Protein backbone atom coordinates (compact mmCIF):
# COMPACT_ATOMS: atom_id res chain seq x y z
CA UNK A 1 0.00 0.00 0.00
CA UNK A 2 1.32 3.42 -1.00
CA UNK A 3 2.42 5.68 1.90
CA UNK A 4 3.20 9.39 1.78
CA UNK A 5 4.48 11.60 4.58
CA UNK A 6 3.60 15.20 5.42
CA UNK A 7 3.98 17.44 8.43
CA UNK A 8 0.23 18.10 8.70
CA UNK A 9 -2.81 16.25 7.36
CA UNK A 10 -5.96 18.37 7.07
CA UNK A 11 -9.22 16.41 6.83
CA UNK A 12 -11.88 18.49 5.07
CA UNK A 13 -11.66 21.30 2.52
CA UNK A 14 -14.48 23.55 3.75
CA UNK A 15 -13.74 27.03 5.15
CA UNK A 16 -12.06 25.67 8.29
CA UNK A 17 -9.74 23.33 6.41
CA UNK A 18 -9.12 25.90 3.68
CA UNK A 19 -8.07 28.62 6.13
CA UNK A 20 -5.85 26.14 8.00
CA UNK A 21 -4.28 25.00 4.73
CA UNK A 22 -3.60 28.56 3.56
CA UNK A 23 -1.81 29.39 6.81
CA UNK A 24 0.23 26.19 6.69
CA UNK A 25 1.18 26.88 3.08
CA UNK A 26 2.24 30.45 3.87
CA UNK A 27 4.50 29.09 6.63
CA UNK A 28 6.08 26.55 4.26
CA UNK A 29 4.71 23.56 6.17
CA UNK A 30 4.29 20.41 4.07
CA UNK A 31 0.69 19.30 4.25
CA UNK A 32 -2.08 17.54 2.39
CA UNK A 33 -5.84 18.08 2.39
CA UNK A 34 -8.23 15.16 1.94
CA UNK A 35 -11.89 15.84 1.20
CA UNK A 36 -14.60 13.20 0.92
CA UNK A 37 -16.63 15.06 -1.72
CA UNK A 38 -16.03 16.59 -5.13
CA UNK A 39 -16.41 20.39 -5.21
CA UNK A 40 -18.63 22.22 -5.90
CA UNK A 41 -21.09 20.51 -3.57
CA UNK A 42 -24.12 21.77 -1.67
CA UNK A 43 -23.71 22.61 1.99
CA UNK A 44 -25.64 24.85 4.36
CA UNK A 45 -24.11 27.78 6.27
CA UNK A 46 -24.62 30.53 3.70
CA UNK A 47 -24.54 33.59 5.93
CA UNK A 48 -21.15 34.76 7.19
CA UNK A 49 -20.39 37.31 9.92
CA UNK A 50 -17.65 39.97 9.88
CA UNK A 51 -15.19 38.20 12.20
CA UNK A 52 -14.68 35.65 9.38
CA UNK A 53 -13.12 38.39 7.29
CA UNK A 54 -10.11 38.61 9.59
CA UNK A 55 -9.41 34.94 8.89
CA UNK A 56 -9.97 35.23 5.13
CA UNK A 57 -7.61 38.20 5.03
CA UNK A 58 -4.98 36.30 6.99
CA UNK A 59 -5.39 33.35 4.59
CA UNK A 60 -5.09 35.56 1.50
CA UNK A 61 -8.60 34.86 0.17
CA UNK A 62 -10.23 38.31 0.19
CA UNK A 63 -9.39 39.44 -3.36
CA UNK A 64 -10.44 36.16 -4.98
CA UNK A 65 -13.73 35.98 -3.07
CA UNK A 66 -14.38 39.66 -3.85
CA UNK A 67 -13.84 38.94 -7.55
CA UNK A 68 -16.48 36.19 -7.45
CA UNK A 69 -19.16 38.86 -6.96
CA UNK A 70 -21.01 37.41 -3.97
CA UNK A 71 -23.70 39.47 -2.23
CA UNK A 72 -22.25 41.73 0.45
CA UNK A 73 -23.81 41.61 3.89
CA UNK A 74 -23.71 44.82 5.93
CA UNK A 75 -26.06 43.79 8.71
CA UNK A 76 -29.17 41.75 9.41
CA UNK A 77 -32.87 42.37 9.85
CA UNK A 78 -35.20 40.69 12.31
CA UNK A 79 -38.99 40.74 11.89
CA UNK A 80 -41.81 39.81 14.25
CA UNK A 81 -45.23 40.63 12.86
CA UNK A 82 -45.16 44.39 12.21
CA UNK A 83 -42.05 44.90 14.35
CA UNK A 84 -38.66 45.41 12.69
CA UNK A 85 -35.16 45.37 14.19
CA UNK A 86 -32.12 46.13 12.03
CA UNK A 87 -28.47 45.72 13.05
CA UNK A 88 -25.88 47.61 10.99
CA UNK A 89 -22.38 46.15 11.47
CA UNK A 90 -20.82 49.59 10.97
CA UNK A 91 -22.51 50.61 14.24
CA UNK A 92 -20.89 47.90 16.36
CA UNK A 93 -18.83 48.53 19.50
CA UNK A 94 -15.73 46.54 18.59
CA UNK A 95 -13.10 47.39 16.01
CA UNK A 96 -13.09 45.14 12.99
CA UNK A 97 -14.79 44.47 9.68
CA UNK A 98 -18.16 46.14 9.01
CA UNK A 99 -19.31 43.76 6.30
CA UNK A 100 -19.03 40.22 5.00
CA UNK A 101 -20.85 38.03 2.44
CA UNK A 102 -23.99 35.94 2.08
CA UNK A 103 -23.43 33.30 -0.56
CA UNK A 104 -24.09 29.82 -1.92
CA UNK A 105 -21.50 27.73 -0.15
CA UNK A 106 -20.98 25.39 -3.12
CA UNK A 107 -19.57 28.29 -5.11
CA UNK A 108 -17.76 29.94 -2.21
CA UNK A 109 -15.98 26.84 -0.97
CA UNK A 110 -14.79 26.10 -4.51
CA UNK A 111 -13.33 29.61 -4.79
CA UNK A 112 -11.26 28.83 -1.69
CA UNK A 113 -10.06 25.42 -2.86
CA UNK A 114 -9.32 26.70 -6.37
CA UNK A 115 -7.17 29.38 -4.75
CA UNK A 116 -5.30 26.79 -2.70
CA UNK A 117 -4.67 24.58 -5.71
CA UNK A 118 -3.30 27.51 -7.67
CA UNK A 119 -0.83 27.98 -4.84
CA UNK A 120 0.25 24.36 -5.17
CA UNK A 121 -1.63 22.84 -2.23
CA UNK A 122 -2.31 19.10 -2.64
CA UNK A 123 -6.07 18.51 -2.21
CA UNK A 124 -7.34 14.96 -2.71
CA UNK A 125 -11.06 15.21 -3.44
CA UNK A 126 -13.42 12.22 -3.23
CA UNK A 127 -11.08 10.67 -0.70
CA UNK A 128 -12.50 9.28 2.51
CA UNK A 129 -10.76 8.56 5.79
CA UNK A 130 -11.23 4.97 6.92
CA UNK A 131 -8.95 4.80 9.94
CA UNK A 132 -6.49 6.84 11.99
CA UNK A 133 -3.85 5.43 14.32
CA UNK A 134 -1.78 7.61 16.64
CA UNK A 135 1.67 6.96 18.02
CA UNK A 136 2.32 9.94 20.24
CA UNK A 137 1.79 13.01 18.06
CA UNK A 138 2.46 11.03 14.86
CA UNK A 139 -0.48 9.62 12.97
CA UNK A 140 -1.05 7.04 10.25
CA UNK A 141 -4.26 7.66 8.32
CA UNK A 142 -5.80 5.16 5.94
CA UNK A 143 -7.71 6.77 3.07
CA UNK A 144 -9.66 5.42 0.11
CA UNK A 145 -10.05 7.29 -3.19
CA UNK A 146 -13.07 7.28 -5.52
CA UNK A 147 -11.71 4.21 -7.37
CA UNK A 148 -11.48 2.23 -4.15
CA UNK A 149 -7.70 2.40 -3.87
CA UNK A 150 -6.38 2.59 -0.32
CA UNK A 151 -3.25 4.40 0.80
CA UNK A 152 -1.58 5.64 3.97
CA UNK A 153 -0.69 9.18 5.00
CA UNK A 154 1.86 9.69 7.76
CA UNK A 155 1.64 13.05 9.53
CA UNK A 156 3.24 14.75 12.49
CA UNK A 157 -0.03 16.55 13.24
CA UNK A 158 -3.65 16.14 12.15
CA UNK A 159 -6.32 18.85 11.83
CA UNK A 160 -9.84 17.42 11.64
CA UNK A 161 -11.92 19.97 9.73
CA UNK A 162 -14.31 17.33 8.41
CA UNK A 163 -17.51 19.19 9.38
CA UNK A 164 -20.54 16.99 9.85
CA UNK A 165 -18.39 14.04 8.74
CA UNK A 166 -16.85 14.33 12.24
CA UNK A 167 -14.06 11.90 11.44
CA UNK A 168 -12.11 11.82 14.71
CA UNK A 169 -15.18 12.18 16.98
CA UNK A 170 -16.67 9.18 15.16
CA UNK A 171 -13.51 7.06 15.22
CA UNK A 172 -12.51 7.83 18.81
CA UNK A 173 -15.88 8.32 20.54
CA UNK A 174 -15.37 12.04 21.21
CA UNK A 175 -19.00 13.13 20.81
CA UNK A 176 -20.67 14.62 23.88
CA UNK A 177 -24.28 15.59 24.66
CA UNK A 178 -25.24 19.08 23.55
CA UNK A 179 -26.82 21.55 25.98
CA UNK A 180 -29.59 22.48 23.52
CA UNK A 181 -32.96 20.81 23.04
CA UNK A 182 -33.29 19.02 19.70
CA UNK A 183 -34.25 21.41 16.91
CA UNK A 184 -34.80 20.91 13.21
CA UNK A 185 -34.11 22.95 10.10
CA UNK A 186 -35.58 22.61 6.63
CA UNK A 187 -34.36 24.69 3.70
CA UNK A 188 -34.41 25.19 -0.05
CA UNK A 189 -33.16 27.49 -2.82
CA UNK A 190 -35.50 29.38 -5.17
CA UNK A 191 -35.11 31.68 -8.16
CA UNK A 192 -36.16 34.90 -6.45
CA UNK A 193 -38.02 36.34 -9.45
CA UNK A 194 -40.14 38.76 -7.38
CA UNK A 195 -37.20 40.27 -5.53
CA UNK A 196 -37.66 44.01 -4.85
CA UNK A 197 -35.01 46.48 -5.93
CA UNK A 198 -32.35 47.79 -3.54
CA UNK A 199 -31.66 46.79 0.06
CA UNK A 200 -35.16 45.42 0.57
CA UNK A 201 -34.39 42.70 -1.95
CA UNK A 202 -30.90 41.81 -0.74
CA UNK A 203 -30.99 42.16 3.05
CA UNK A 204 -30.69 38.94 5.03
CA UNK A 205 -33.78 38.61 7.22
CA UNK A 206 -34.92 36.46 10.13
CA UNK A 207 -38.71 36.39 10.43
CA UNK A 208 -39.98 35.25 13.84
CA UNK A 209 -43.07 33.09 13.34
CA UNK A 210 -43.31 32.01 16.98
CA UNK A 211 -40.87 32.43 19.88
CA UNK A 212 -38.92 29.27 18.98
CA UNK A 213 -39.79 29.23 15.28
CA UNK A 214 -38.12 31.47 12.72
CA UNK A 215 -37.83 31.72 8.95
CA UNK A 216 -34.66 32.82 7.17
CA UNK A 217 -34.27 34.57 3.83
CA UNK A 218 -30.73 34.86 2.41
CA UNK A 219 -30.61 36.54 -1.03
CA UNK A 220 -27.65 35.69 -3.28
CA UNK A 221 -26.15 37.92 -5.97
CA UNK A 222 -27.09 35.50 -8.78
CA UNK A 223 -30.84 35.95 -8.27
CA UNK A 224 -31.33 32.89 -6.11
CA UNK A 225 -32.32 33.03 -2.45
CA UNK A 226 -31.99 30.53 0.37
CA UNK A 227 -35.13 30.01 2.44
CA UNK A 228 -35.24 28.01 5.64
CA UNK A 229 -37.21 27.35 8.78
CA UNK A 230 -35.79 26.48 12.20
CA UNK A 231 -38.17 25.05 14.77
CA UNK A 232 -38.56 22.41 17.47
CA UNK A 233 -38.76 18.95 15.96
CA UNK A 234 -42.38 18.52 17.02
CA UNK A 235 -43.38 21.75 15.27
CA UNK A 236 -42.12 20.47 11.92
CA UNK A 237 -43.78 17.13 12.52
CA UNK A 238 -47.11 18.89 13.15
CA UNK A 239 -47.05 20.78 9.84
CA UNK A 240 -45.68 17.89 7.76
CA UNK A 241 -47.80 17.56 4.61
CA UNK A 242 -46.34 14.17 3.69
CA UNK A 243 -44.25 15.67 0.90
CA UNK A 244 -41.22 17.98 1.38
CA UNK A 245 -42.35 20.40 -1.34
CA UNK A 246 -45.88 20.70 0.05
CA UNK A 247 -44.53 21.09 3.59
CA UNK A 248 -42.24 23.93 2.57
CA UNK A 249 -45.02 25.71 0.70
CA UNK A 250 -47.02 25.53 3.93
CA UNK A 251 -44.01 27.04 5.74
CA UNK A 252 -43.82 29.96 3.29
CA UNK A 253 -47.48 30.76 3.87
CA UNK A 254 -46.79 31.15 7.60
CA UNK A 255 -44.65 34.22 6.92
CA UNK A 256 -46.97 37.21 6.58
CA UNK A 257 -44.08 39.29 5.27
CA UNK A 258 -42.74 36.89 2.63
CA UNK A 259 -45.69 34.72 1.58
CA UNK A 260 -46.60 36.81 -1.48
CA UNK A 261 -42.97 37.12 -2.63
CA UNK A 262 -42.25 33.40 -2.51
CA UNK A 263 -45.55 31.53 -2.71
CA UNK A 264 -45.79 29.45 -5.87
CA UNK A 265 -42.17 29.87 -6.95
CA UNK A 266 -40.44 26.71 -8.13
CA UNK A 267 -37.85 25.12 -5.84
CA UNK A 268 -34.41 24.55 -7.34
CA UNK A 269 -34.10 21.29 -5.40
CA UNK A 270 -36.35 19.32 -3.09
CA UNK A 271 -36.30 20.89 0.40
CA UNK A 272 -33.73 19.32 2.69
CA UNK A 273 -34.06 18.71 6.43
CA UNK A 274 -31.59 18.36 9.31
CA UNK A 275 -32.81 17.14 12.70
CA UNK A 276 -30.94 17.55 16.02
CA UNK A 277 -28.16 19.52 14.33
CA UNK A 278 -26.41 20.84 17.47
CA UNK A 279 -23.13 19.01 18.15
CA UNK A 280 -20.59 18.93 20.98
CA UNK A 281 -17.41 17.04 21.83
CA UNK A 282 -15.59 15.92 24.97
CA UNK A 283 -12.40 17.71 23.94
CA UNK A 284 -11.15 19.90 21.09
CA UNK A 285 -7.63 18.53 20.94
CA UNK A 286 -5.49 15.55 21.84
CA UNK A 287 -1.93 14.39 21.39
CA UNK A 288 -1.23 15.03 17.74
CA UNK A 289 -4.60 16.47 16.64
CA UNK A 290 -7.06 19.34 16.86
CA UNK A 291 -10.76 19.42 15.98
CA UNK A 292 -11.98 22.50 14.12
CA UNK A 293 -15.27 23.83 12.82
CA UNK A 294 -18.33 21.59 12.84
CA UNK A 295 -16.14 18.57 13.56
CA UNK A 296 -15.99 20.07 17.05
CA UNK A 297 -18.97 22.23 18.08
CA UNK A 298 -22.06 23.44 16.24
CA UNK A 299 -24.65 25.48 18.11
CA UNK A 300 -27.54 26.85 16.05
CA UNK A 301 -28.05 28.70 12.74
CA UNK A 302 -29.77 31.74 14.27
CA UNK A 303 -26.78 34.09 14.44
CA UNK A 304 -24.71 32.50 11.67
CA UNK A 305 -21.87 31.59 14.01
CA UNK A 306 -20.91 28.31 12.30
CA UNK A 307 -18.45 29.56 9.67
CA UNK A 308 -16.99 32.05 12.16
CA UNK A 309 -16.07 29.26 14.58
CA UNK A 310 -14.86 27.16 11.65
CA UNK A 311 -12.42 29.80 10.43
CA UNK A 312 -11.36 30.93 13.91
CA UNK A 313 -10.53 27.37 14.91
CA UNK A 314 -8.91 26.51 11.58
CA UNK A 315 -6.65 29.55 11.76
CA UNK A 316 -5.68 29.03 15.39
CA UNK A 317 -5.12 25.26 15.09
CA UNK A 318 -2.82 25.78 12.11
CA UNK A 319 -0.74 28.44 13.86
CA UNK A 320 -0.38 26.37 17.03
CA UNK A 321 0.52 23.27 14.99
CA UNK A 322 3.25 25.25 13.22
CA UNK A 323 4.72 26.29 16.55
CA UNK A 324 4.59 22.73 17.86
CA UNK A 325 6.29 21.38 14.73
CA UNK A 326 9.11 23.88 15.33
CA UNK A 327 9.66 22.36 18.75
CA UNK A 328 7.89 24.97 20.85
CA UNK A 329 5.81 23.96 23.85
CA UNK A 330 2.16 24.65 23.08
CA UNK A 331 -0.45 24.79 25.83
CA UNK A 332 -3.34 23.47 23.76
CA UNK A 333 -5.76 23.70 26.68
CA UNK A 334 -5.23 27.40 27.31
CA UNK A 335 -4.30 28.59 23.85
CA UNK A 336 -6.82 26.55 21.87
CA UNK A 337 -9.63 24.87 23.77
CA UNK A 338 -10.16 27.59 26.38
CA UNK A 339 -10.06 30.28 23.69
CA UNK A 340 -12.50 28.52 21.38
CA UNK A 341 -14.89 27.51 24.15
CA UNK A 342 -14.98 31.08 25.46
CA UNK A 343 -16.41 32.25 22.13
CA UNK A 344 -18.73 29.24 21.97
CA UNK A 345 -19.94 30.11 25.47
CA UNK A 346 -20.73 33.69 24.46
CA UNK A 347 -22.79 32.61 21.47
CA UNK A 348 -24.43 29.86 23.50
CA UNK A 349 -25.74 32.46 25.95
CA UNK A 350 -27.18 34.61 23.17
CA UNK A 351 -28.81 31.63 21.48
CA UNK A 352 -30.30 30.57 24.81
CA UNK A 353 -31.63 34.10 25.36
CA UNK A 354 -33.02 34.18 21.82
CA UNK A 355 -35.12 31.06 22.29
CA UNK A 356 -36.19 32.05 25.82
CA UNK A 357 -37.62 35.26 24.34
CA UNK A 358 -35.37 37.63 26.31
CA UNK A 359 -33.23 38.62 23.34
CA UNK A 360 -36.28 38.97 21.10
CA UNK A 361 -37.78 41.37 23.63
CA UNK A 362 -34.53 43.33 23.55
CA UNK A 363 -34.39 43.38 19.75
CA UNK A 364 -37.93 44.63 19.24
CA UNK A 365 -38.12 47.14 22.08
CA UNK A 366 -38.19 50.70 20.72
CA UNK A 367 -36.32 52.37 23.57
CA UNK A 368 -33.19 50.24 24.02
CA UNK A 369 -30.06 52.28 24.77
CA UNK A 370 -28.01 52.77 21.59
CA UNK A 371 -24.71 52.03 23.37
CA UNK A 372 -26.14 48.70 24.50
CA UNK A 373 -27.28 47.97 20.94
CA UNK A 374 -23.76 48.66 19.65
CA UNK A 375 -22.30 46.17 22.12
CA UNK A 376 -24.83 43.49 21.22
CA UNK A 377 -24.16 44.22 17.53
CA UNK A 378 -20.49 43.37 18.11
CA UNK A 379 -21.49 39.95 19.38
CA UNK A 380 -23.70 39.38 16.32
CA UNK A 381 -20.73 40.40 14.15
CA UNK A 382 -18.68 37.60 15.74
CA UNK A 383 -16.36 39.67 17.94
CA UNK A 384 -17.03 37.36 20.86
CA UNK A 385 -13.44 37.44 22.07
CA UNK A 386 -13.42 41.23 22.61
CA UNK A 387 -13.25 41.34 26.39
CA UNK A 388 -13.48 45.13 26.44
CA UNK A 389 -17.18 44.57 25.64
CA UNK A 390 -19.21 43.90 28.83
CA UNK A 391 -21.80 42.11 26.72
CA UNK A 392 -19.04 39.59 25.99
CA UNK A 393 -17.53 39.28 29.46
CA UNK A 394 -20.97 39.18 31.13
CA UNK A 395 -22.62 37.20 28.37
CA UNK A 396 -24.30 34.79 30.76
CA UNK A 397 -26.42 37.53 32.33
CA UNK A 398 -26.05 40.84 30.42
CA UNK A 399 -28.99 40.48 28.04
CA UNK A 400 -31.37 39.21 30.70
CA UNK A 401 -30.33 41.98 33.06
CA UNK A 402 -31.14 44.63 30.46
CA UNK A 403 -34.32 42.93 29.24
CA UNK A 404 -35.76 42.60 32.73
CA UNK A 405 -35.55 46.38 33.12
CA UNK A 406 -37.62 46.95 29.99
CA UNK A 407 -41.35 47.60 30.41
C-alpha positions in Angstrom: 0.0 0.0 0.0 1.3 3.4 -1.0 2.4 5.7 1.9 3.2 9.4 1.8 4.5 11.6 4.6 3.6 15.2 5.4 4.0 17.4 8.4 0.2 18.1 8.7 -2.8 16.3 7.4 -6.0 18.4 7.1 -9.2 16.4 6.8 -11.9 18.5 5.1 -11.7 21.3 2.5 -14.5 23.5 3.7 -13.7 27.0 5.1 -12.1 25.7 8.3 -9.7 23.3 6.4 -9.1 25.9 3.7 -8.1 28.6 6.1 -5.8 26.1 8.0 -4.3 25.0 4.7 -3.6 28.6 3.6 -1.8 29.4 6.8 0.2 26.2 6.7 1.2 26.9 3.1 2.2 30.4 3.9 4.5 29.1 6.6 6.1 26.6 4.3 4.7 23.6 6.2 4.3 20.4 4.1 0.7 19.3 4.3 -2.1 17.5 2.4 -5.8 18.1 2.4 -8.2 15.2 1.9 -11.9 15.8 1.2 -14.6 13.2 0.9 -16.6 15.1 -1.7 -16.0 16.6 -5.1 -16.4 20.4 -5.2 -18.6 22.2 -5.9 -21.1 20.5 -3.6 -24.1 21.8 -1.7 -23.7 22.6 2.0 -25.6 24.9 4.4 -24.1 27.8 6.3 -24.6 30.5 3.7 -24.5 33.6 5.9 -21.2 34.8 7.2 -20.4 37.3 9.9 -17.6 40.0 9.9 -15.2 38.2 12.2 -14.7 35.7 9.4 -13.1 38.4 7.3 -10.1 38.6 9.6 -9.4 34.9 8.9 -10.0 35.2 5.1 -7.6 38.2 5.0 -5.0 36.3 7.0 -5.4 33.4 4.6 -5.1 35.6 1.5 -8.6 34.9 0.2 -10.2 38.3 0.2 -9.4 39.4 -3.4 -10.4 36.2 -5.0 -13.7 36.0 -3.1 -14.4 39.7 -3.9 -13.8 38.9 -7.6 -16.5 36.2 -7.4 -19.2 38.9 -7.0 -21.0 37.4 -4.0 -23.7 39.5 -2.2 -22.2 41.7 0.5 -23.8 41.6 3.9 -23.7 44.8 5.9 -26.1 43.8 8.7 -29.2 41.8 9.4 -32.9 42.4 9.9 -35.2 40.7 12.3 -39.0 40.7 11.9 -41.8 39.8 14.3 -45.2 40.6 12.9 -45.2 44.4 12.2 -42.0 44.9 14.3 -38.7 45.4 12.7 -35.2 45.4 14.2 -32.1 46.1 12.0 -28.5 45.7 13.0 -25.9 47.6 11.0 -22.4 46.2 11.5 -20.8 49.6 11.0 -22.5 50.6 14.2 -20.9 47.9 16.4 -18.8 48.5 19.5 -15.7 46.5 18.6 -13.1 47.4 16.0 -13.1 45.1 13.0 -14.8 44.5 9.7 -18.2 46.1 9.0 -19.3 43.8 6.3 -19.0 40.2 5.0 -20.8 38.0 2.4 -24.0 35.9 2.1 -23.4 33.3 -0.6 -24.1 29.8 -1.9 -21.5 27.7 -0.2 -21.0 25.4 -3.1 -19.6 28.3 -5.1 -17.8 29.9 -2.2 -16.0 26.8 -1.0 -14.8 26.1 -4.5 -13.3 29.6 -4.8 -11.3 28.8 -1.7 -10.1 25.4 -2.9 -9.3 26.7 -6.4 -7.2 29.4 -4.7 -5.3 26.8 -2.7 -4.7 24.6 -5.7 -3.3 27.5 -7.7 -0.8 28.0 -4.8 0.2 24.4 -5.2 -1.6 22.8 -2.2 -2.3 19.1 -2.6 -6.1 18.5 -2.2 -7.3 15.0 -2.7 -11.1 15.2 -3.4 -13.4 12.2 -3.2 -11.1 10.7 -0.7 -12.5 9.3 2.5 -10.8 8.6 5.8 -11.2 5.0 6.9 -8.9 4.8 9.9 -6.5 6.8 12.0 -3.8 5.4 14.3 -1.8 7.6 16.6 1.7 7.0 18.0 2.3 9.9 20.2 1.8 13.0 18.1 2.5 11.0 14.9 -0.5 9.6 13.0 -1.1 7.0 10.2 -4.3 7.7 8.3 -5.8 5.2 5.9 -7.7 6.8 3.1 -9.7 5.4 0.1 -10.0 7.3 -3.2 -13.1 7.3 -5.5 -11.7 4.2 -7.4 -11.5 2.2 -4.1 -7.7 2.4 -3.9 -6.4 2.6 -0.3 -3.2 4.4 0.8 -1.6 5.6 4.0 -0.7 9.2 5.0 1.9 9.7 7.8 1.6 13.1 9.5 3.2 14.7 12.5 0.0 16.5 13.2 -3.7 16.1 12.2 -6.3 18.8 11.8 -9.8 17.4 11.6 -11.9 20.0 9.7 -14.3 17.3 8.4 -17.5 19.2 9.4 -20.5 17.0 9.9 -18.4 14.0 8.7 -16.9 14.3 12.2 -14.1 11.9 11.4 -12.1 11.8 14.7 -15.2 12.2 17.0 -16.7 9.2 15.2 -13.5 7.1 15.2 -12.5 7.8 18.8 -15.9 8.3 20.5 -15.4 12.0 21.2 -19.0 13.1 20.8 -20.7 14.6 23.9 -24.3 15.6 24.7 -25.2 19.1 23.6 -26.8 21.5 26.0 -29.6 22.5 23.5 -33.0 20.8 23.0 -33.3 19.0 19.7 -34.2 21.4 16.9 -34.8 20.9 13.2 -34.1 22.9 10.1 -35.6 22.6 6.6 -34.4 24.7 3.7 -34.4 25.2 -0.1 -33.2 27.5 -2.8 -35.5 29.4 -5.2 -35.1 31.7 -8.2 -36.2 34.9 -6.5 -38.0 36.3 -9.5 -40.1 38.8 -7.4 -37.2 40.3 -5.5 -37.7 44.0 -4.8 -35.0 46.5 -5.9 -32.4 47.8 -3.5 -31.7 46.8 0.1 -35.2 45.4 0.6 -34.4 42.7 -1.9 -30.9 41.8 -0.7 -31.0 42.2 3.1 -30.7 38.9 5.0 -33.8 38.6 7.2 -34.9 36.5 10.1 -38.7 36.4 10.4 -40.0 35.3 13.8 -43.1 33.1 13.3 -43.3 32.0 17.0 -40.9 32.4 19.9 -38.9 29.3 19.0 -39.8 29.2 15.3 -38.1 31.5 12.7 -37.8 31.7 9.0 -34.7 32.8 7.2 -34.3 34.6 3.8 -30.7 34.9 2.4 -30.6 36.5 -1.0 -27.6 35.7 -3.3 -26.1 37.9 -6.0 -27.1 35.5 -8.8 -30.8 35.9 -8.3 -31.3 32.9 -6.1 -32.3 33.0 -2.5 -32.0 30.5 0.4 -35.1 30.0 2.4 -35.2 28.0 5.6 -37.2 27.4 8.8 -35.8 26.5 12.2 -38.2 25.1 14.8 -38.6 22.4 17.5 -38.8 18.9 16.0 -42.4 18.5 17.0 -43.4 21.8 15.3 -42.1 20.5 11.9 -43.8 17.1 12.5 -47.1 18.9 13.1 -47.1 20.8 9.8 -45.7 17.9 7.8 -47.8 17.6 4.6 -46.3 14.2 3.7 -44.3 15.7 0.9 -41.2 18.0 1.4 -42.3 20.4 -1.3 -45.9 20.7 0.0 -44.5 21.1 3.6 -42.2 23.9 2.6 -45.0 25.7 0.7 -47.0 25.5 3.9 -44.0 27.0 5.7 -43.8 30.0 3.3 -47.5 30.8 3.9 -46.8 31.2 7.6 -44.7 34.2 6.9 -47.0 37.2 6.6 -44.1 39.3 5.3 -42.7 36.9 2.6 -45.7 34.7 1.6 -46.6 36.8 -1.5 -43.0 37.1 -2.6 -42.2 33.4 -2.5 -45.5 31.5 -2.7 -45.8 29.5 -5.9 -42.2 29.9 -6.9 -40.4 26.7 -8.1 -37.9 25.1 -5.8 -34.4 24.5 -7.3 -34.1 21.3 -5.4 -36.4 19.3 -3.1 -36.3 20.9 0.4 -33.7 19.3 2.7 -34.1 18.7 6.4 -31.6 18.4 9.3 -32.8 17.1 12.7 -30.9 17.6 16.0 -28.2 19.5 14.3 -26.4 20.8 17.5 -23.1 19.0 18.2 -20.6 18.9 21.0 -17.4 17.0 21.8 -15.6 15.9 25.0 -12.4 17.7 23.9 -11.2 19.9 21.1 -7.6 18.5 20.9 -5.5 15.6 21.8 -1.9 14.4 21.4 -1.2 15.0 17.7 -4.6 16.5 16.6 -7.1 19.3 16.9 -10.8 19.4 16.0 -12.0 22.5 14.1 -15.3 23.8 12.8 -18.3 21.6 12.8 -16.1 18.6 13.6 -16.0 20.1 17.0 -19.0 22.2 18.1 -22.1 23.4 16.2 -24.6 25.5 18.1 -27.5 26.9 16.0 -28.0 28.7 12.7 -29.8 31.7 14.3 -26.8 34.1 14.4 -24.7 32.5 11.7 -21.9 31.6 14.0 -20.9 28.3 12.3 -18.5 29.6 9.7 -17.0 32.0 12.2 -16.1 29.3 14.6 -14.9 27.2 11.6 -12.4 29.8 10.4 -11.4 30.9 13.9 -10.5 27.4 14.9 -8.9 26.5 11.6 -6.7 29.5 11.8 -5.7 29.0 15.4 -5.1 25.3 15.1 -2.8 25.8 12.1 -0.7 28.4 13.9 -0.4 26.4 17.0 0.5 23.3 15.0 3.2 25.3 13.2 4.7 26.3 16.6 4.6 22.7 17.9 6.3 21.4 14.7 9.1 23.9 15.3 9.7 22.4 18.8 7.9 25.0 20.8 5.8 24.0 23.8 2.2 24.6 23.1 -0.5 24.8 25.8 -3.3 23.5 23.8 -5.8 23.7 26.7 -5.2 27.4 27.3 -4.3 28.6 23.9 -6.8 26.5 21.9 -9.6 24.9 23.8 -10.2 27.6 26.4 -10.1 30.3 23.7 -12.5 28.5 21.4 -14.9 27.5 24.1 -15.0 31.1 25.5 -16.4 32.2 22.1 -18.7 29.2 22.0 -19.9 30.1 25.5 -20.7 33.7 24.5 -22.8 32.6 21.5 -24.4 29.9 23.5 -25.7 32.5 26.0 -27.2 34.6 23.2 -28.8 31.6 21.5 -30.3 30.6 24.8 -31.6 34.1 25.4 -33.0 34.2 21.8 -35.1 31.1 22.3 -36.2 32.1 25.8 -37.6 35.3 24.3 -35.4 37.6 26.3 -33.2 38.6 23.3 -36.3 39.0 21.1 -37.8 41.4 23.6 -34.5 43.3 23.5 -34.4 43.4 19.7 -37.9 44.6 19.2 -38.1 47.1 22.1 -38.2 50.7 20.7 -36.3 52.4 23.6 -33.2 50.2 24.0 -30.1 52.3 24.8 -28.0 52.8 21.6 -24.7 52.0 23.4 -26.1 48.7 24.5 -27.3 48.0 20.9 -23.8 48.7 19.6 -22.3 46.2 22.1 -24.8 43.5 21.2 -24.2 44.2 17.5 -20.5 43.4 18.1 -21.5 39.9 19.4 -23.7 39.4 16.3 -20.7 40.4 14.2 -18.7 37.6 15.7 -16.4 39.7 17.9 -17.0 37.4 20.9 -13.4 37.4 22.1 -13.4 41.2 22.6 -13.2 41.3 26.4 -13.5 45.1 26.4 -17.2 44.6 25.6 -19.2 43.9 28.8 -21.8 42.1 26.7 -19.0 39.6 26.0 -17.5 39.3 29.5 -21.0 39.2 31.1 -22.6 37.2 28.4 -24.3 34.8 30.8 -26.4 37.5 32.3 -26.0 40.8 30.4 -29.0 40.5 28.0 -31.4 39.2 30.7 -30.3 42.0 33.1 -31.1 44.6 30.5 -34.3 42.9 29.2 -35.8 42.6 32.7 -35.6 46.4 33.1 -37.6 46.9 30.0 -41.3 47.6 30.4 
